[in-house]
Amino acid sequence: MKTNNLRIYNHPILNKLKIKGWVKIKVDGKIIKAKKGEMIIAALMANDIKINRFTIKKNKPRGLFCAIGQCTDCVMVVNGRPNVRTCITPVENGMVIEKQHGVGRVDRK
């Protein structure tokens, strides 16, 4: 099974990964490549980014948990909007994503 930065390109059951192209997103100030159409969390995991948010009371790190949009462990601030579930939100070219602290804040520009 061939992998690169935690992304699986050739899976024994799912076969070869079909890549429709790449986009660039900015995560906490760093530009990373993401596979067009994949969920934000998949792009983060493929680039070894495992912390999405910090809890409000104890500032504890959280990351991927359910991967189906039912919990809130993967929420991040996406394009200035807090509480975006990254496991069910596809990447878009030029997205700006930031780790969320507590309940997040709305960027009102």
The first five atom37 places (N, CA, C, CB, O) and aatype in JSON, in Angstrom:
{
  "aatype": [12, 11, 16, 2, 2, 10, 1, 9, 18, 2, 8, 14, 9, 10, 2, 11, 10, 11, 9, 11, 7, 17, 19, 11, 9, 11, 19, 3, 7, 11, 9, 9, 11, 0, 11, 11, 7, 6, 12, 9, 9, 0, 0, 10, 12, 0, 2, 3, 9, 11, 9, 2, 1, 13, 16, 9, 11, 11, 2, 11, 14, 1, 7, 10, 13, 4, 0, 9, 7, 5, 4, 16, 3, 4, 19, 12, 19, 19, 2, 7, 1, 14, 2, 19, 1, 16, 4, 9, 16, 14, 19, 6, 2, 7, 12, 19, 9, 6, 11, 5, 8, 7, 19, 7, 1, 19, 3, 1, 11],
  "atom_mask": [
    [1, 1, 1, 1, 1],
    [1, 1, 1, 1, 1],
    [1, 1, 1, 1, 1],
    [1, 1, 1, 1, 1],
    [1, 1, 1, 1, 1],
    [1, 1, 1, 1, 1],
    [1, 1, 1, 1, 1],
    [1, 1, 1, 1, 1],
    [1, 1, 1, 1, 1],
    [1, 1, 1, 1, 1],
    [1, 1, 1, 1, 1],
    [1, 1, 1, 1, 1],
    [1, 1, 1, 1, 1],
    [1, 1, 1, 1, 1],
    [1, 1, 1, 1, 1],
    [1, 1, 1, 1, 1],
    [1, 1, 1, 1, 1],
    [1, 1, 1, 1, 1],
    [1, 1, 1, 1, 1],
    [1, 1, 1, 1, 1],
    [1, 1, 1, 0, 1],
    [1, 1, 1, 1, 1],
    [1, 1, 1, 1, 1],
    [1, 1, 1, 1, 1],
    [1, 1, 1, 1, 1],
    [1, 1, 1, 1, 1],
    [1, 1, 1, 1, 1],
    [1, 1, 1, 1, 1],
    [1, 1, 1, 0, 1],
    [1, 1, 1, 1, 1],
    [1, 1, 1, 1, 1],
    [1, 1, 1, 1, 1],
    [1, 1, 1, 1, 1],
    [1, 1, 1, 1, 1],
    [1, 1, 1, 1, 1],
    [1, 1, 1, 1, 1],
    [1, 1, 1, 0, 1],
    [1, 1, 1, 1, 1],
    [1, 1, 1, 1, 1],
    [1, 1, 1, 1, 1],
    [1, 1, 1, 1, 1],
    [1, 1, 1, 1, 1],
    [1, 1, 1, 1, 1],
    [1, 1, 1, 1, 1],
    [1, 1, 1, 1, 1],
    [1, 1, 1, 1, 1],
    [1, 1, 1, 1, 1],
    [1, 1, 1, 1, 1],
    [1, 1, 1, 1, 1],
    [1, 1, 1, 1, 1],
    [1, 1, 1, 1, 1],
    [1, 1, 1, 1, 1],
    [1, 1, 1, 1, 1],
    [1, 1, 1, 1, 1],
    [1, 1, 1, 1, 1],
    [1, 1, 1, 1, 1],
    [1, 1, 1, 1, 1],
    [1, 1, 1, 1, 1],
    [1, 1, 1, 1, 1],
    [1, 1, 1, 1, 1],
    [1, 1, 1, 1, 1],
    [1, 1, 1, 1, 1],
    [1, 1, 1, 0, 1],
    [1, 1, 1, 1, 1],
    [1, 1, 1, 1, 1],
    [1, 1, 1, 1, 1],
    [1, 1, 1, 1, 1],
    [1, 1, 1, 1, 1],
    [1, 1, 1, 0, 1],
    [1, 1, 1, 1, 1],
    [1, 1, 1, 1, 1],
    [1, 1, 1, 1, 1],
    [1, 1, 1, 1, 1],
    [1, 1, 1, 1, 1],
    [1, 1, 1, 1, 1],
    [1, 1, 1, 1, 1],
    [1, 1, 1, 1, 1],
    [1, 1, 1, 1, 1],
    [1, 1, 1, 1, 1],
    [1, 1, 1, 0, 1],
    [1, 1, 1, 1, 1],
    [1, 1, 1, 1, 1],
    [1, 1, 1, 1, 1],
    [1, 1, 1, 1, 1],
    [1, 1, 1, 1, 1],
    [1, 1, 1, 1, 1],
    [1, 1, 1, 1, 1],
    [1, 1, 1, 1, 1],
    [1, 1, 1, 1, 1],
    [1, 1, 1, 1, 1],
    [1, 1, 1, 1, 1],
    [1, 1, 1, 1, 1],
    [1, 1, 1, 1, 1],
    [1, 1, 1, 0, 1],
    [1, 1, 1, 1, 1],
    [1, 1, 1, 1, 1],
    [1, 1, 1, 1, 1],
    [1, 1, 1, 1, 1],
    [1, 1, 1, 1, 1],
    [1, 1, 1, 1, 1],
    [1, 1, 1, 1, 1],
    [1, 1, 1, 0, 1],
    [1, 1, 1, 1, 1],
    [1, 1, 1, 0, 1],
    [1, 1, 1, 1, 1],
    [1, 1, 1, 1, 1],
    [1, 1, 1, 1, 1],
    [1, 1, 1, 1, 1],
    [1, 1, 1, 1, 1]
  ],
  "atom_positions": [
    [[0.85, -1.17, 0.0], [0.0, 0.0, 0.0], [0.9, 1.24, 0.0], [-0.97, 0.0, 1.23], [1.64, 1.46, 0.96]],
    [[0.84, 2.03, -1.05], [1.66, 3.23, -1.18], [0.99, 4.4, -0.47], [1.91, 3.57, -2.66], [-0.19, 4.67, -0.7]],
    [[1.74, 5.11, 0.4], [1.23, 6.3, 1.08], [2.22, 7.44, 0.92], [0.95, 6.01, 2.57], [3.39, 7.22, 0.64]],
    [[1.73, 8.65, 1.12], [2.56, 9.84, 1.09], [1.91, 10.85, 2.0], [2.74, 10.4, -0.37], [0.78, 11.28, 1.74]],
    [[2.59, 11.25, 3.07], [2.02, 12.2, 4.02], [0.64, 11.74, 4.51], [1.92, 13.58, 3.38], [-0.28, 12.55, 4.57]],
    [[0.5, 10.49, 4.84], [-0.72, 9.88, 5.36], [-1.85, 9.76, 4.33], [-1.21, 10.67, 6.51], [-2.95, 9.35, 4.7]],
    [[-1.62, 10.09, 3.08], [-2.64, 9.92, 2.05], [-2.38, 8.58, 1.35], [-2.63, 11.12, 1.01], [-1.25, 8.31, 0.93]],
    [[-3.4, 7.76, 1.23], [-3.27, 6.45, 0.59], [-3.56, 6.61, -0.9], [-4.22, 5.4, 1.24], [-4.64, 7.07, -1.28]],
    [[-2.61, 6.22, -1.73], [-2.77, 6.33, -3.18], [-3.19, 5.01, -3.83], [-1.48, 6.8, -3.81], [-3.82, 5.01, -4.88]],
    [[-2.84, 3.9, -3.19], [-3.18, 2.6, -3.75], [-3.62, 1.69, -2.61], [-1.97, 1.99, -4.53], [-2.79, 1.2, -1.83]],
    [[-4.92, 1.45, -2.51], [-5.5, 0.68, -1.42], [-5.82, -0.72, -1.91], [-6.77, 1.38, -0.86], [-6.3, -0.87, -3.04]],
    [[-5.57, -1.75, -1.11], [-5.81, -3.12, -1.58], [-7.28, -3.44, -1.89], [-5.32, -4.08, -0.55], [-7.55, -4.34, -2.68]],
    [[-8.22, -2.73, -1.3], [-9.64, -2.97, -1.56], [-10.24, -1.88, -2.44], [-10.42, -3.07, -0.24], [-11.0, -2.17, -3.37]],
    [[-9.91, -0.62, -2.15], [-10.49, 0.51, -2.88], [-9.75, 0.84, -4.18], [-10.5, 1.73, -1.99], [-10.17, 1.7, -4.95]],
    [[-8.65, 0.13, -4.41], [-7.82, 0.32, -5.61], [-7.1, 1.66, -5.6], [-8.68, 0.21, -6.85], [-6.84, 2.22, -4.54]],
    [[-6.77, 2.17, -6.8], [-5.99, 3.4, -6.9], [-6.85, 4.64, -6.66], [-5.33, 3.5, -8.27], [-8.01, 4.7, -7.06]],
    [[-6.25, 5.61, -5.99], [-6.91, 6.88, -5.72], [-7.03, 7.66, -7.02], [-6.14, 7.69, -4.66], [-6.03, 7.89, -7.72]],
    [[-8.23, 8.07, -7.35], [-8.45, 8.88, -8.55], [-8.38, 10.35, -8.15], [-9.83, 8.54, -9.23], [-9.23, 10.85, -7.4]],
    [[-7.37, 11.04, -8.65], [-7.19, 12.44, -8.31], [-7.71, 13.3, -9.45], [-5.7, 12.76, -8.03], [-7.27, 13.18, -10.59]],
    [[-8.67, 14.19, -9.11], [-9.28, 15.07, -10.1], [-8.53, 16.39, -10.23], [-10.74, 15.34, -9.74], [-8.93, 17.27, -10.99]],
    [[-7.46, 16.52, -9.5], [-6.68, 17.75, -9.49], [-6.4, 18.16, -8.06], [0.0, 0.0, 0.0], [-6.85, 17.52, -7.11]],
    [[-5.65, 19.23, -7.92], [-5.24, 19.71, -6.61], [-5.65, 21.17, -6.43], [-3.73, 19.55, -6.42], [-5.73, 21.93, -7.39]],
    [[-5.9, 21.54, -5.18], [-6.16, 22.93, -4.82], [-5.21, 23.29, -3.69], [-7.67, 23.15, -4.41], [-4.6, 22.41, -3.07]],
    [[-5.08, 24.57, -3.41], [-4.26, 25.03, -2.29], [-5.17, 25.68, -1.26], [-3.15, 26.02, -2.77], [-6.05, 26.48, -1.59]],
    [[-4.93, 25.33, 0.0], [-5.66, 25.93, 1.1], [-4.64, 26.43, 2.13], [-6.67, 24.92, 1.75], [-3.51, 25.94, 2.18]],
    [[-5.05, 27.39, 2.94], [-4.17, 27.92, 3.98], [-4.69, 27.46, 5.33], [-4.08, 29.5, 3.91], [-5.84, 27.72, 5.69]],
    [[-3.82, 26.77, 6.08], [-4.2, 26.24, 7.4], [-3.25, 26.84, 8.43], [-4.14, 24.68, 7.43], [-2.05, 26.59, 8.41]],
    [[-3.81, 27.63, 9.33], [-3.02, 28.31, 10.35], [-1.81, 29.01, 9.75], [-2.56, 27.32, 11.42], [-0.71, 28.96, 10.3]],
    [[-2.02, 29.66, 8.62], [-0.98, 30.45, 7.97], [-0.07, 29.68, 7.02], [0.0, 0.0, 0.0], [0.76, 30.29, 6.35]],
    [[-0.23, 28.36, 6.95], [0.62, 27.53, 6.1], [-0.18, 27.05, 4.88], [1.18, 26.31, 6.89], [-1.3, 26.56, 5.03]],
    [[0.39, 27.19, 3.69], [-0.26, 26.72, 2.46], [-0.02, 25.22, 2.32], [0.28, 27.5, 1.21], [1.12, 24.75, 2.4]],
    [[-1.09, 24.47, 2.1], [-0.96, 23.03, 1.85], [-1.75, 22.66, 0.6], [-1.46, 22.19, 3.07], [-2.68, 23.36, 0.19]],
    [[-1.37, 21.53, 0.0], [-2.1, 21.0, -1.15], [-3.2, 20.07, -0.65], [-1.14, 20.26, -2.14], [-3.02, 19.31, 0.29]],
    [[-4.34, 20.16, -1.32], [-5.46, 19.28, -1.0], [-5.99, 18.68, -2.3], [-6.58, 20.04, -0.23], [-5.98, 19.33, -3.34]],
    [[-6.45, 17.46, -2.21], [-7.04, 16.8, -3.37], [-8.41, 17.42, -3.63], [-7.15, 15.26, -3.14], [-9.24, 17.5, -2.73]],
    [[-8.64, 17.84, -4.84], [-9.91, 18.46, -5.21], [-11.07, 17.53, -4.85], [-9.94, 18.81, -6.71], [-11.08, 16.36, -5.25]],
    [[-12.04, 18.06, -4.1], [-13.22, 17.29, -3.74], [-13.15, 16.54, -2.43], [0.0, 0.0, 0.0], [-14.17, 16.04, -1.96]],
    [[-11.97, 16.45, -1.81], [-11.88, 15.73, -0.54], [-12.37, 16.62, 0.6], [-10.44, 15.25, -0.28], [-12.43, 17.84, 0.47]],
    [[-12.71, 16.01, 1.71], [-13.15, 16.75, 2.87], [-11.94, 17.45, 3.5], [-13.84, 15.81, 3.9], [-10.81, 16.98, 3.38]],
    [[-12.19, 18.56, 4.17], [-11.11, 19.32, 4.79], [-10.29, 18.44, 5.71], [-11.66, 20.52, 5.57], [-9.06, 18.48, 5.67]],
    [[-10.94, 17.63, 6.54], [-10.22, 16.79, 7.5], [-9.27, 15.82, 6.81], [-11.22, 16.01, 8.36], [-8.19, 15.54, 7.33]],
    [[-9.65, 15.31, 5.64], [-8.76, 14.4, 4.9], [-7.5, 15.12, 4.45], [-9.49, 13.8, 3.68], [-6.41, 14.56, 4.53]],
    [[-7.65, 16.36, 3.99], [-6.48, 17.14, 3.58], [-5.59, 17.43, 4.77], [-6.92, 18.46, 2.91], [-4.36, 17.38, 4.66]],
    [[-6.19, 17.73, 5.92], [-5.41, 18.0, 7.12], [-4.65, 16.76, 7.57], [-6.31, 18.5, 8.25], [-3.45, 16.83, 7.85]],
    [[-5.35, 15.64, 7.63], [-4.7, 14.39, 8.06], [-3.58, 14.0, 7.11], [-5.74, 13.25, 8.14], [-2.53, 13.52, 7.55]],
    [[-3.78, 14.19, 5.82], [-2.75, 13.86, 4.83], [-1.52, 14.73, 4.99], [-3.31, 14.01, 3.42], [-0.43, 14.35, 4.56]],
    [[-1.68, 15.89, 5.59], [-0.56, 16.79, 5.83], [-0.13, 16.8, 7.29], [-0.93, 18.2, 5.4], [0.51, 17.75, 7.75]],
    [[-0.49, 15.74, 8.01], [-0.08, 15.5, 9.4], [-0.57, 16.58, 10.36], [1.42, 15.4, 9.48], [0.09, 16.88, 11.35]],
    [[-1.74, 17.17, 10.07], [-2.35, 18.15, 10.97], [-3.48, 17.42, 11.68], [-2.88, 19.43, 10.19], [-4.48, 17.04, 11.06]],
    [[-3.33, 17.23, 12.99], [-4.27, 16.4, 13.73], [-5.1, 17.14, 14.76], [-3.54, 15.31, 14.4], [-6.06, 16.57, 15.29]],
    [[-4.77, 18.38, 15.06], [-5.53, 19.15, 16.04], [-6.39, 20.16, 15.3], [-4.59, 19.86, 17.06], [-5.88, 20.96, 14.51]],
    [[-7.7, 20.13, 15.58], [-8.65, 21.03, 14.92], [-9.09, 22.17, 15.83], [-9.86, 20.25, 14.46], [-9.3, 23.3, 15.38]],
    [[-9.22, 21.86, 17.11], [-9.73, 22.87, 18.03], [-9.22, 22.61, 19.44], [-11.27, 22.91, 18.01], [-8.64, 21.56, 19.73]],
    [[-9.46, 23.6, 20.31], [-9.13, 23.48, 21.73], [-10.4, 23.76, 22.53], [-7.98, 24.47, 22.14], [-11.15, 24.69, 22.21]],
    [[-10.65, 22.95, 23.57], [-11.88, 23.07, 24.35], [-11.93, 24.39, 25.11], [-12.01, 21.91, 25.32], [-10.9, 24.99, 25.42]],
    [[-13.15, 24.83, 25.41], [-13.36, 26.13, 26.03], [-12.9, 26.17, 27.5], [-14.82, 26.5, 25.95], [-12.31, 27.16, 27.93]],
    [[-13.17, 25.12, 28.27], [-12.86, 25.15, 29.7], [-11.41, 24.82, 30.03], [-13.76, 24.21, 30.43], [-10.77, 25.54, 30.8]],
    [[-10.9, 23.75, 29.46], [-9.56, 23.3, 29.84], [-8.52, 23.45, 28.73], [-9.61, 21.87, 30.26], [-7.37, 23.04, 28.89]],
    [[-8.92, 24.05, 27.6], [-8.0, 24.28, 26.49], [-7.32, 22.99, 26.01], [-6.94, 25.31, 26.89], [-6.14, 22.99, 25.67]],
    [[-8.08, 21.9, 26.0], [-7.56, 20.59, 25.58], [-7.7, 20.44, 24.06], [-8.31, 19.43, 26.31], [-8.71, 20.86, 23.5]],
    [[-6.71, 19.85, 23.4], [-6.8, 19.68, 21.94], [-7.8, 18.61, 21.54], [-5.43, 19.34, 21.37], [-7.96, 17.61, 22.24]],
    [[-8.47, 18.83, 20.43], [-9.41, 17.86, 19.87], [-9.13, 17.72, 18.38], [-10.89, 18.3, 20.12], [-8.61, 18.64, 17.74]],
    [[-9.49, 16.56, 17.83], [-9.29, 16.28, 16.42], [-10.4, 15.39, 15.91], [0.0, 0.0, 0.0], [-11.5, 15.38, 16.46]],
    [[-10.11, 14.65, 14.89], [-11.1, 13.76, 14.28], [-11.61, 12.74, 15.29], [-10.49, 13.05, 13.06], [-10.82, 12.1, 15.99]],
    [[-12.95, 12.57, 15.35], [-13.53, 11.57, 16.23], [-14.52, 10.7, 15.47], [-14.22, 12.23, 17.43], [-14.24, 9.53, 15.22]],
    [[-15.67, 11.25, 15.08], [-16.7, 10.41, 14.45], [-16.56, 10.35, 12.93], [-18.07, 10.95, 14.82], [-16.9, 9.33, 12.32]],
    [[-16.09, 11.4, 12.31], [-15.89, 11.48, 10.86], [-17.17, 11.41, 10.04], [-14.98, 10.38, 10.42], [-17.12, 11.15, 8.84]],
    [[-18.32, 11.65, 10.67], [-19.58, 11.64, 9.93], [-20.46, 12.85, 10.23], [-20.36, 10.37, 10.23], [-21.64, 12.87, 9.89]],
    [[-19.88, 13.87, 10.87], [-20.6, 15.11, 11.11], [-21.53, 15.12, 12.31], [0.0, 0.0, 0.0], [-22.34, 16.04, 12.45]],
    [[-21.44, 14.12, 13.18], [-22.35, 14.04, 14.32], [-21.8, 14.71, 15.58], [-22.67, 12.6, 14.62], [-22.56, 15.24, 16.38]],
    [[-20.49, 14.69, 15.76], [-19.9, 15.33, 16.94], [-19.35, 16.71, 16.52], [-18.75, 14.44, 17.57], [-19.56, 17.14, 15.39]],
    [[-18.66, 17.37, 17.42], [-18.09, 18.67, 17.07], [-16.58, 18.71, 17.3], [-18.76, 19.77, 17.88], [-15.99, 19.79, 17.37]],
    [[-15.95, 17.56, 17.4], [-14.52, 17.56, 17.67], [-13.68, 18.09, 16.51], [-14.07, 16.17, 18.0], [-12.57, 18.56, 16.73]],
    [[-14.17, 18.02, 15.3], [-13.39, 18.45, 14.14], [-13.68, 19.88, 13.69], [-13.64, 17.51, 12.99], [-13.17, 20.31, 12.66]],
    [[-14.5, 20.63, 14.46], [-14.86, 21.98, 14.01], [-13.66, 22.9, 14.0], [-15.94, 22.56, 14.9], [-12.77, 22.83, 14.85]],
    [[-13.65, 23.79, 12.99], [-12.59, 24.78, 12.84], [-13.21, 26.07, 12.31], [-11.46, 24.26, 11.89], [-14.39, 26.1, 11.93]],
    [[-12.42, 27.12, 12.28], [-12.85, 28.37, 11.68], [-12.46, 28.31, 10.21], [-12.19, 29.62, 12.4], [-11.28, 28.21, 9.88]],
    [[-13.45, 28.37, 9.32], [-13.22, 28.27, 7.88], [-13.71, 29.55, 7.21], [-13.95, 27.01, 7.28], [-14.88, 29.91, 7.3]],
    [[-12.79, 30.23, 6.56], [-13.11, 31.51, 5.9], [-13.8, 32.48, 6.86], [-13.98, 31.28, 4.67], [-14.74, 33.17, 6.47]],
    [[-13.32, 32.51, 8.12], [-13.86, 33.43, 9.11], [-15.1, 32.95, 9.82], [0.0, 0.0, 0.0], [-15.6, 33.63, 10.72]],
    [[-15.63, 31.79, 9.45], [-16.84, 31.24, 10.06], [-16.49, 30.12, 11.05], [-17.81, 30.71, 8.97], [-15.92, 29.11, 10.63]],
    [[-16.81, 30.28, 12.33], [-16.48, 29.23, 13.31], [-17.44, 28.04, 13.22], [-16.5, 29.8, 14.72], [-18.49, 28.11, 12.58]],
    [[-17.05, 26.97, 13.87], [-17.89, 25.77, 14.05], [-18.22, 25.04, 12.75], [-19.16, 26.15, 14.72], [-19.29, 24.46, 12.62]],
    [[-17.3, 25.07, 11.79], [-17.49, 24.34, 10.54], [-16.99, 22.91, 10.76], [-16.73, 25.03, 9.35], [-15.84, 22.7, 11.15]],
    [[-17.85, 21.95, 10.51], [-17.47, 20.53, 10.66], [-16.6, 20.15, 9.46], [-18.74, 19.6, 10.75], [-17.08, 20.04, 8.33]],
    [[-15.32, 19.94, 9.72], [-14.37, 19.7, 8.64], [-14.48, 18.3, 8.04], [-12.96, 19.92, 9.14], [-13.95, 18.06, 6.96]],
    [[-15.14, 17.39, 8.72], [-15.27, 16.02, 8.2], [-16.33, 15.91, 7.11], [-15.59, 15.05, 9.32], [-16.37, 14.92, 6.38]],
    [[-17.2, 16.92, 7.0], [-18.26, 16.87, 5.98], [-18.24, 18.1, 5.07], [-19.63, 16.76, 6.65], [-19.18, 18.33, 4.31]],
    [[-17.17, 18.88, 5.14], [-17.05, 20.09, 4.32], [-15.92, 19.89, 3.32], [-16.8, 21.35, 5.21], [-14.77, 19.72, 3.72]],
    [[-16.23, 19.92, 2.02], [-15.17, 19.73, 1.02], [-14.27, 20.96, 0.89], [-15.79, 19.41, -0.34], [-14.7, 22.09, 1.13]],
    [[-13.02, 20.71, 0.52], [-12.08, 21.8, 0.32], [-12.44, 22.6, -0.92], [-10.64, 21.26, 0.2], [-13.03, 22.08, -1.87]],
    [[-12.09, 23.86, -0.89], [-12.23, 24.74, -2.04], [-10.93, 25.5, -2.18], [-13.46, 25.72, -1.89], [-10.3, 25.84, -1.17]],
    [[-10.51, 25.77, -3.38], [-9.27, 26.49, -3.61], [-9.29, 27.83, -2.88], [-9.05, 26.69, -5.12], [-10.25, 28.59, -2.98]],
    [[-8.21, 28.11, -2.16], [-8.07, 29.39, -1.48], [-8.71, 29.48, -0.11], [0.0, 0.0, 0.0], [-8.69, 30.55, 0.51]],
    [[-9.28, 28.38, 0.39], [-9.88, 28.39, 1.72], [-8.85, 28.8, 2.77], [-10.47, 27.01, 2.08], [-7.67, 28.48, 2.65]],
    [[-9.31, 29.52, 3.79], [-8.47, 29.89, 4.92], [-9.06, 29.2, 6.15], [-8.39, 31.46, 5.12], [-10.2, 29.45, 6.53]],
    [[-8.26, 28.34, 6.76], [-8.73, 27.49, 7.85], [-7.84, 27.74, 9.07], [-8.73, 25.98, 7.45], [-6.61, 27.81, 8.95]],
    [[-8.48, 27.86, 10.24], [-7.73, 28.1, 11.47], [-8.23, 27.19, 12.58], [-7.83, 29.57, 11.89], [-9.41, 26.85, 12.62]],
    [[-7.31, 26.81, 13.47], [-7.74, 26.06, 14.65], [-8.71, 26.93, 15.43], [-6.52, 25.64, 15.53], [-8.57, 28.15, 15.5]],
    [[-9.69, 26.28, 16.02], [-10.71, 27.0, 16.78], [-10.4, 26.9, 18.26], [-12.12, 26.45, 16.49], [-10.03, 25.83, 18.76]],
    [[-10.55, 28.0, 18.96], [-10.37, 28.05, 20.41], [-11.72, 28.3, 21.05], [-9.33, 29.15, 20.84], [-12.35, 29.32, 20.79]],
    [[-12.17, 27.37, 21.89], [-13.47, 27.5, 22.53], [-14.6, 27.42, 21.52], [0.0, 0.0, 0.0], [-14.59, 26.57, 20.63]],
    [[-15.56, 28.33, 21.65], [-16.72, 28.32, 20.76], [-16.45, 29.06, 19.45], [-17.91, 28.93, 21.45], [-17.31, 29.1, 18.57]],
    [[-15.28, 29.63, 19.31], [-14.93, 30.36, 18.09], [-15.48, 31.77, 18.11], [0.0, 0.0, 0.0], [-16.28, 32.13, 18.97]],
    [[-15.05, 32.54, 17.16], [-15.53, 33.9, 17.03], [-15.82, 34.17, 15.56], [-14.49, 34.92, 17.6], [-15.19, 33.58, 14.68]],
    [[-16.75, 35.04, 15.3], [-17.1, 35.39, 13.93], [-16.22, 36.56, 13.51], [-18.61, 35.75, 13.8], [-16.13, 37.57, 14.21]],
    [[-15.57, 36.42, 12.36], [-14.72, 37.47, 11.81], [-15.61, 38.43, 11.05], [-13.6, 36.89, 10.89], [-16.04, 38.12, 9.93]],
    [[-15.9, 39.59, 11.61], [-16.79, 40.57, 10.98], [-15.97, 41.69, 10.37], [-17.8, 41.14, 12.01], [-15.65, 42.68, 11.03]],
    [[-15.64, 41.53, 9.11], [-14.84, 42.55, 8.41], [-15.71, 43.44, 7.58], [-13.78, 41.9, 7.52], [-15.21, 44.35, 6.93]]
  ]
}
